[in-house]
Amino acid sequence: PEIARINFNNLETSGEILARFVGNVAFSMNTSIVGILFSLSLTLLNTLFPVDASREGTFDKVENVVQTLWFHLQTDQRKRSTDQILPKMLETLEKILEKIESGKSTDDEFMKKTG
């Protein structure tokens, strides 16, 4: 809309408006170039350091937690059958999931209560 205020009959007085318009266009172009460079740099970083390794590490940690949970449940209740152990394990995992979803960390006291 600033460019709409240009008086083409008197361009000498419209010089300031044109200068601001060109300055705004230059700023827009510069920010676009910076955005493209930032996008390219993040793409390069994601290529060099993929998140697959950290995802696999997280899966390994979760697997270790489930194995440890299974071990503790089974050793505490040796006389019970697997049919009795699995519901307890499922209940414990659901409590942990609820704790994680509520945004609270799983501390030792919570683990003692559930296990």
Secondary structure as a PSIPRED ss2 file (coil, helix, strand):
# PSIPRED VFORMAT (PSIPRED V4.0)

   1 P C   1.000  0.000  0.000
   2 E C   1.000  0.000  0.000
   3 I H   0.000  1.000  0.000
   4 A H   0.000  1.000  0.000
   5 R H   0.000  1.000  0.000
   6 I C   1.000  0.000  0.000
   7 N C   1.000  0.000  0.000
   8 F C   1.000  0.000  0.000
   9 N C   1.000  0.000  0.000
  10 N C   1.000  0.000  0.000
  11 L C   1.000  0.000  0.000
  12 E C   1.000  0.000  0.000
  13 T C   1.000  0.000  0.000
  14 S C   1.000  0.000  0.000
  15 G H   0.000  1.000  0.000
  16 E H   0.000  1.000  0.000
  17 I H   0.000  1.000  0.000
  18 L H   0.000  1.000  0.000
  19 A H   0.000  1.000  0.000
  20 R H   0.000  1.000  0.000
  21 F H   0.000  1.000  0.000
  22 V H   0.000  1.000  0.000
  23 G H   0.000  1.000  0.000
  24 N H   0.000  1.000  0.000
  25 V H   0.000  1.000  0.000
  26 A H   0.000  1.000  0.000
  27 F H   0.000  1.000  0.000
  28 S H   0.000  1.000  0.000
  29 M H   0.000  1.000  0.000
  30 N H   0.000  1.000  0.000
  31 T H   0.000  1.000  0.000
  32 S H   0.000  1.000  0.000
  33 I H   0.000  1.000  0.000
  34 V H   0.000  1.000  0.000
  35 G H   0.000  1.000  0.000
  36 I H   0.000  1.000  0.000
  37 L H   0.000  1.000  0.000
  38 F H   0.000  1.000  0.000
  39 S H   0.000  1.000  0.000
  40 L H   0.000  1.000  0.000
  41 S H   0.000  1.000  0.000
  42 L H   0.000  1.000  0.000
  43 T H   0.000  1.000  0.000
  44 L H   0.000  1.000  0.000
  45 L H   0.000  1.000  0.000
  46 N H   0.000  1.000  0.000
  47 T H   0.000  1.000  0.000
  48 L H   0.000  1.000  0.000
  49 F C   1.000  0.000  0.000
  50 P C   1.000  0.000  0.000
  51 V C   1.000  0.000  0.000
  52 D H   0.000  1.000  0.000
  53 A H   0.000  1.000  0.000
  54 S H   0.000  1.000  0.000
  55 R H   0.000  1.000  0.000
  56 E H   0.000  1.000  0.000
  57 G H   0.000  1.000  0.000
  58 T H   0.000  1.000  0.000
  59 F H   0.000  1.000  0.000
  60 D H   0.000  1.000  0.000
  61 K H   0.000  1.000  0.000
  62 V H   0.000  1.000  0.000
  63 E H   0.000  1.000  0.000
  64 N H   0.000  1.000  0.000
  65 V H   0.000  1.000  0.000
  66 V H   0.000  1.000  0.000
  67 Q H   0.000  1.000  0.000
  68 T H   0.000  1.000  0.000
  69 L H   0.000  1.000  0.000
  70 W H   0.000  1.000  0.000
  71 F H   0.000  1.000  0.000
  72 H H   0.000  1.000  0.000
  73 L H   0.000  1.000  0.000
  74 Q H   0.000  1.000  0.000
  75 T H   0.000  1.000  0.000
  76 D H   0.000  1.000  0.000
  77 Q C   1.000  0.000  0.000
  78 R C   1.000  0.000  0.000
  79 K C   1.000  0.000  0.000
  80 R C   1.000  0.000  0.000
  81 S C   1.000  0.000  0.000
  82 T H   0.000  1.000  0.000
  83 D H   0.000  1.000  0.000
  84 Q H   0.000  1.000  0.000
  85 I H   0.000  1.000  0.000
  86 L H   0.000  1.000  0.000
  87 P H   0.000  1.000  0.000
  88 K H   0.000  1.000  0.000
  89 M H   0.000  1.000  0.000
  90 L H   0.000  1.000  0.000
  91 E H   0.000  1.000  0.000
  92 T H   0.000  1.000  0.000
  93 L H   0.000  1.000  0.000
  94 E H   0.000  1.000  0.000
  95 K H   0.000  1.000  0.000
  96 I H   0.000  1.000  0.000
  97 L H   0.000  1.000  0.000
  98 E H   0.000  1.000  0.000
  99 K H   0.000  1.000  0.000
 100 I H   0.000  1.000  0.000
 101 E H   0.000  1.000  0.000
 102 S C   1.000  0.000  0.000
 103 G C   1.000  0.000  0.000
 104 K C   1.000  0.000  0.000
 105 S C   1.000  0.000  0.000
 106 T C   1.000  0.000  0.000
 107 D C   1.000  0.000  0.000
 108 D H   0.000  1.000  0.000
 109 E H   0.000  1.000  0.000
 110 F H   0.000  1.000  0.000
 111 M H   0.000  1.000  0.000
 112 K H   0.000  1.000  0.000
 113 K H   0.000  1.000  0.000
 114 T H   0.000  1.000  0.000
 115 G C   1.000  0.000  0.000
